[in-house]
């Protein structure tokens, strides 16, 4: 939690440092993305590498700052202690991120850092052993947009996600995973 507070503090400080230079260029974007989740801890449920995707909506209110919301679905099977448990879905409904773009003017390559929170739901798998649940999570990451035209871009994003999962019978666990995605976006100025 201290690291997350530090990240938000640095983003806030950057807002004041770069805010005077930020040019008004409000844009909206709609994007689709796909990729994978890689669980970094052995908790219950123990999830294998899962694939999926979703949609995102961004509002960039100046050269440095944007807010984004995304909805996603990733499918997982169990491994380790959860081996044989198949068909679990990890839903992010929604994730909300604050993005900080490093460049102060338009570039074809536009890298950014992101931090946010979200609501996550893990559906139970095929075994019915209380693997599903819901909870809040947080994420931090880095990515970049690559503009092919003024209105279309391709990009990538790597985020560290944490989810505090509350399961049936008041049991809980923490999911920590790395999500890597590629995306395409349509920008409206």
C-alpha positions as CSV (number, residue, x, y, z in Angstrom):
1,X,0.0,0.0,0.0
2,X,2.9,2.3,0.7
3,X,4.3,1.7,-2.8
4,X,0.9,2.5,-4.3
5,X,0.7,5.7,-2.3
6,X,4.2,6.7,-3.4
7,X,3.3,6.1,-7.1
8,X,0.2,8.3,-6.8
9,X,2.2,10.9,-5.0
10,X,4.8,11.0,-7.8
11,X,2.1,11.2,-10.4
12,X,0.5,14.1,-8.5
13,X,3.9,15.9,-8.2
14,X,4.4,15.4,-12.0
15,X,1.0,17.0,-12.6
16,X,2.1,20.2,-10.9
17,X,5.6,20.2,-12.5
18,X,4.4,19.5,-16.0
19,X,0.9,21.1,-15.7
20,X,2.0,24.5,-16.9
21,X,3.5,23.0,-20.1
22,X,0.5,20.9,-20.9
23,X,-1.2,21.9,-24.1
24,X,-5.0,21.6,-24.3
25,X,-5.5,18.6,-26.7
26,X,-8.6,16.8,-25.4
27,X,-9.1,13.5,-27.2
28,X,-11.2,10.4,-26.7
29,X,-10.2,6.9,-27.8
30,X,-12.0,3.6,-28.0
31,X,-9.7,0.5,-28.1
32,X,-9.7,-3.2,-28.1
33,X,-7.0,-5.3,-26.5
34,X,-5.9,-8.9,-26.0
35,X,-3.1,-10.7,-24.2
36,X,-2.3,-12.8,-21.2
37,X,-2.3,-13.0,-17.4
38,X,0.7,-14.6,-15.6
39,X,0.0,-15.4,-11.9
40,X,3.1,-14.5,-9.8
41,X,2.1,-16.2,-6.5
42,X,1.0,-19.7,-5.6
43,X,-2.3,-19.0,-3.8
44,X,-5.7,-20.7,-3.9
45,X,-6.9,-20.8,-6.6
46,X,-3.6,-21.4,-8.4
47,X,-4.2,-20.2,-12.0
48,X,-2.3,-21.1,-15.1
49,X,-1.4,-18.6,-17.8
50,X,-4.7,-17.2,-19.1
51,X,-5.7,-15.5,-22.3
52,X,-8.4,-12.9,-23.0
53,X,-9.2,-9.4,-23.9
54,X,-11.5,-6.5,-23.6
55,X,-12.4,-2.9,-24.5
56,X,-11.2,0.4,-23.1
57,X,-12.4,4.0,-23.3
58,X,-9.8,6.8,-22.8
59,X,-10.2,10.5,-22.3
60,X,-7.0,12.5,-22.7
61,X,-7.6,15.9,-21.2
62,X,-4.2,17.4,-22.0
63,X,-0.8,16.4,-23.4
64,X,0.3,14.6,-20.1
65,X,-2.9,13.2,-18.5
66,X,-5.7,10.8,-19.4
67,X,-8.2,8.7,-17.6
68,X,-9.2,5.3,-18.9
69,X,-11.8,2.7,-18.0
70,X,-11.7,-0.9,-19.3
71,X,-13.8,-4.1,-19.2
72,X,-12.0,-7.4,-19.7
73,X,-12.4,-11.2,-19.5
74,X,-9.6,-13.6,-19.2
75,X,-10.0,-17.4,-19.0
76,X,-7.9,-19.6,-16.7
77,X,-7.5,-23.3,-15.8
78,X,-6.1,-24.4,-12.5
79,X,-2.5,-25.7,-11.9
80,X,-0.7,-26.9,-8.8
81,X,-3.2,-27.3,-5.9
82,X,-6.0,-26.3,-8.3
83,X,-5.1,-28.7,-11.1
84,X,-8.1,-30.1,-12.9
85,X,-10.3,-27.0,-12.1
86,X,-11.1,-25.7,-15.6
87,X,-13.0,-22.8,-17.1
88,X,-12.5,-20.1,-14.5
89,X,-13.1,-16.5,-15.8
90,X,-11.4,-13.5,-14.4
91,X,-13.5,-10.4,-15.1
92,X,-12.5,-6.8,-14.5
93,X,-15.7,-4.9,-14.3
94,X,-14.3,-2.1,-14.5
95,X,-10.7,-1.1,-14.0
96,X,-10.1,2.7,-13.9
97,X,-6.6,4.0,-14.6
98,X,-4.9,7.4,-14.5
99,X,-2.4,7.7,-17.3
100,X,0.7,10.0,-17.4
101,X,2.2,10.5,-20.9
102,X,5.9,11.4,-20.7
103,X,6.1,13.6,-23.8
104,X,4.8,17.1,-23.7
105,X,4.0,17.3,-27.4
106,X,2.7,14.9,-30.1
107,X,4.9,12.1,-31.2
108,X,4.4,9.0,-33.2
109,X,5.6,6.9,-30.2
110,X,3.8,8.0,-27.0
111,X,5.0,6.1,-23.9
112,X,3.0,6.4,-20.6
113,X,2.8,5.1,-17.0
114,X,-0.5,4.1,-15.5
115,X,-2.0,3.4,-12.0
116,X,-5.5,2.6,-11.0
117,X,-8.0,0.5,-9.2
118,X,-10.7,-2.0,-10.2
119,X,-13.4,-4.5,-9.3
120,X,-12.6,-8.1,-10.2
121,X,-14.7,-11.2,-10.2
122,X,-13.3,-14.8,-10.5
123,X,-16.0,-17.3,-11.5
124,X,-15.9,-20.8,-10.0
125,X,-14.3,-23.5,-12.1
126,X,-15.5,-27.0,-13.0
127,X,-14.7,-28.6,-9.6
128,X,-17.0,-26.5,-7.5
129,X,-14.4,-26.1,-4.7
130,X,-15.0,-22.5,-3.7
131,X,-12.4,-21.1,-6.2
132,X,-14.6,-18.2,-7.3
133,X,-15.0,-14.8,-5.6
134,X,-14.9,-11.1,-6.0
135,X,-12.8,-8.2,-4.7
136,X,-11.1,-4.9,-5.2
137,X,-7.7,-4.6,-6.9
138,X,-5.0,-2.2,-7.9
139,X,-2.7,-2.0,-10.9
140,X,0.4,-0.2,-12.0
141,X,2.1,-0.4,-15.4
142,X,3.9,1.0,-18.4
143,X,2.9,1.1,-22.0
144,X,3.2,3.0,-25.3
145,X,1.0,4.0,-28.2
146,X,2.4,3.9,-31.7
147,X,0.4,6.2,-34.0
148,X,0.0,4.9,-37.6
149,X,-2.2,7.9,-38.5
150,X,-3.7,10.8,-36.4
151,X,-6.8,8.7,-35.6
152,X,-5.4,5.1,-35.4
153,X,-2.7,3.6,-33.1
154,X,-1.3,0.2,-32.0
155,X,0.1,-0.2,-28.6
156,X,1.2,-2.5,-25.7
157,X,0.7,-2.4,-21.9
158,X,2.4,-4.4,-19.1
159,X,0.7,-4.1,-15.7
160,X,1.2,-5.6,-12.3
161,X,-2.3,-6.4,-10.9
162,X,-3.2,-7.3,-7.3
163,X,-6.7,-8.5,-6.3
164,X,-8.0,-9.1,-2.8
165,X,-10.4,-12.0,-3.5
166,X,-13.3,-12.7,-1.1
167,X,-14.6,-16.2,-1.7
168,X,-17.6,-18.1,-0.3
169,X,-17.6,-18.9,3.4
170,X,-15.7,-15.6,4.1
171,X,-12.4,-17.1,2.9
172,X,-10.0,-14.8,1.2
173,X,-6.9,-14.9,-0.9
174,X,-4.7,-12.5,-2.9
175,X,-4.0,-12.8,-6.6
176,X,-0.9,-11.1,-7.9
177,X,-0.3,-11.3,-11.6
178,X,1.4,-9.7,-14.6
179,X,-1.0,-8.7,-17.5
180,X,0.6,-8.0,-20.9
181,X,-1.6,-6.8,-23.7
182,X,-1.5,-5.5,-27.2
183,X,-4.1,-3.1,-28.4
184,X,-5.5,-1.1,-31.3
185,X,-7.3,2.3,-30.8
186,X,-9.4,4.8,-32.7
187,X,-8.8,8.4,-31.6
188,X,-11.4,11.2,-31.9
189,X,-10.2,14.8,-31.6
